[in-house]
Amino acid sequence: MSHRRMIALAPVAALALATCVQPGASAATDPDKTVHSGDTWTVTSTVRLHRLTIEPGATVTAPSGESLTLTVNGVDTGAALTKTGGTDTALQPGTYRGAIVLTVADANPVAWQGLTFPFRQALYVGAAGLQAGSSVPAAVQAGRVRSRSADGILVRSTGEDFNALYATSDYSLRNSRIRLNGNGRSDFVGYGTAVTSTGTGTRVVLDHVNIANHGTDRSAVVATGGSNLVVENSQLSVRDGVLPSDYQSTVDLAVMQDAPWMLGIKGNVRATNLLGDNTKASYLNTSVSSTGWGLLSTDAGSDVQLVAVNDRLKHVGSEGGYGTYAIGNATERILGTTLDVATYASIITGGTVTYGDSTPSAVKAANSWNSIGLTTRRLAAIPTKATVVNSRRFGIMNFGPATENISGHTRFNTKEATFLVKGAPLSLNVDGSQGAQLTPQNGILMQVMTNDDPGPVVVDGKLVNQGVYTEPTGAPVKDTSWDVAGVHDSDAQSTFTHAHLRGDFFNGFRGSATSGMNMVLNFDHSTIAGVLSSSTAKHRVSTIDSSNYQQLDEVDNHAGQAVNNGTIVDLDDAAWTVTGTSYLSKLTVGHGSRVLGAHGKQVTMTVDGVRTPIDAGKTYTGNVVISLS
């Protein structure tokens, strides 16, 4: 359908919006209006104009308890934040020409972090369905709008902080387009987001919806407040905007508008965000792209659930970003999805992420678990696909407690380490029985290291992202109470079953007089060719700040005896082909297991300096050194 045709149909959508819910008051019509400098025009009811001039120093506003939205030819425009970090918007000076509508609607204030965000939206859905009094019909072009659904609509904005759909109860949006060009303010509440769903039990479905946004915090969708968002057969695309000139990068959630570079990422818009307690989001056969930062994000909540089935996730910018983020005991199932990511497939700081195939059984289980609502017939029509990760840097990074599961035909193709463990507990399970593959270009499958996030600092009473990482010098101080041969809940523990692996595992955690962390590797009916070792891990530069943030995570390893960083290896009917000198604190060689030398070389083992034969069925503890001769 052409753009001209869409504009021509705009009155149809507006009429449907008014008649499906409640009669709307007729708008006054006046050819033109000028608001002079120093004057305030309080618009008490919806007005139509052909020309509007707002002189510098003039104010156009709505009465208390109501909101005001300016549309020109069906496009929201003119609004901008009154100050950086604020929440109020005001119409900007200038002359506007065309089919002008100044819509007065009921206010939709949303409180969060001590602030109140005055939402304006084309469609507002309340408990009884679509509420015309809180909506802006003039911003809905074409299509048909009903109490519980809309089909074929177009919503456009060139102003700031305008939403297409804000739903607090069930609603469906199909075969529609949303184009928001201009900054949003907060993706923690969805202020300026295309679609926001909120409220316990609220179910919002997007089907064949195309969203393309350009601006800071102008996310495509935000699900929060215990709602259930389902997005299928859709395209979600966001691009970075320009931050206000006086904005300071921060992790203060009340005013945060960009990615924390301390995680090795950049950008100022996340494609999606999942927040609140027990909120659910599902993406099926949908493409999601962003310049950087996050594609499928979670934040500021607990026990959220995320499902991705046969999706396509992609970073299109040159800076850093992640595919998914897990925090607050989030649980994520990534099935049959292709991820082309800038920095990480996932970041985990408290949660579980599972990568696998979109088999009928896996999708059926996800459908039930996440209340997606697919019928038996629709489930049967979903093709089985493998998950593929293509990363310009790493695979999965955790800097908080993480459970990671990989199975099926999943493939991780990374330029650097597949698993990056930054001083936090890990439970990793890789089932290679169906051919799952891990292929790090730099040859490192797992890098355990001390967390190098320098964190924010307080400057003039404000929390800002100006921390500096400084590489420690000297030898690490040993924690005399730490057992480098023991297994602790705080360790990085991995189990590989029926897997065929090639690559190195390094535990470069430095520790201190009061902290240690072991790397525990269990190989069950698997093969591994590589170095498995404790190490000293050093960054390639001595100081890191925002100007060279991509040097975070970049370390070189020097294999050596464990200090606070034991390496524990258990071979259960498995074969280890040693490719270089490895320092362990404990080695168990189960019955049917073998330790071989690469290229036919002989393997030598010493335990606390004493040469010792390697026999199946035995366990060796101490300073265990495996080398080639």
Secondary structure, DSSP 8 states (H G I E B T S, - for coil): --HHHHHHTHHHHHHHHHHHH------EEEEEEEE-TT-EEE--S-EEEEEEEE-TT-EEE--TTEEEEEEETTEE-SEEESSTT---EEE-SEEEEEEEEEEEEE-EEEEETTEEEEE-EEEEEETTEE-GGGS-GGG-BSSEE-SSEEES-EEEESSSS-EEEEESS-EEEEEEEEEEES---BTTTTBT-SEEE-STT-EEEEEEEEEEEESTT--SEEE-TT-EEEEES-EEEEE-----TT------TTT--S--GGGT---S--SEEEEEES-EEEEES-EEEESSEEEEEEEEEES-EEEEES-EEEE-SSS-EEEEEEEEEEEEEEES-EEEESSEEEEEEEEEEEEE---HHHHHHHHHHTT----HHHHHHS-----EEEESS-SEEESS-EEEEE-TT-EEEESS-SEEEESS-EEEEEE-TT--EEEETTSEEEEEE-------EEETTEEES---EE---S-----TT--TTS--TTSEEEEEES-EEESEEEEE---BTTB---EEEEEES-EEEE-EEEEEEEESSSEE-GGGGGGTT-EEEEE---SS--EEEEEES-EEEE-S-EEEEEEEE-TT-EEEEGGG--EEEEETTEE----TTEEEEEEEEEEE-
